[in-house]
Amino acid sequence: MLLKRYDIETVTIGSDAHKAELVGTFLSDGLAELRKAGFTHLTTYEKRRPCKTDINKPGFVNSTSNPAQCS
């Protein structure tokens, strides 16, 4: 994966759809690809601050409905 080749560690994923019910449809596929490439964390943002979430942590939900715990 190109991101790993250049030592990029901050990764986010997003979703776009033309119908509301399709938003987030392939987020689990994106997470699977990140895991396959060796990534262990996903970065989300809370009040413009980056928050790393361990995507291999037991109980991690494969969607953005499980926001990072940042303070």
Buried (B, 14 or more C-beta within 10 A) or exposed (E): EEBEEEEEEEBEBEEEEEEEEEEBEEBEEBBEEBEEEEBEBBBBEEEEEEBBBEBEEEEEEBEBEBEBEEE
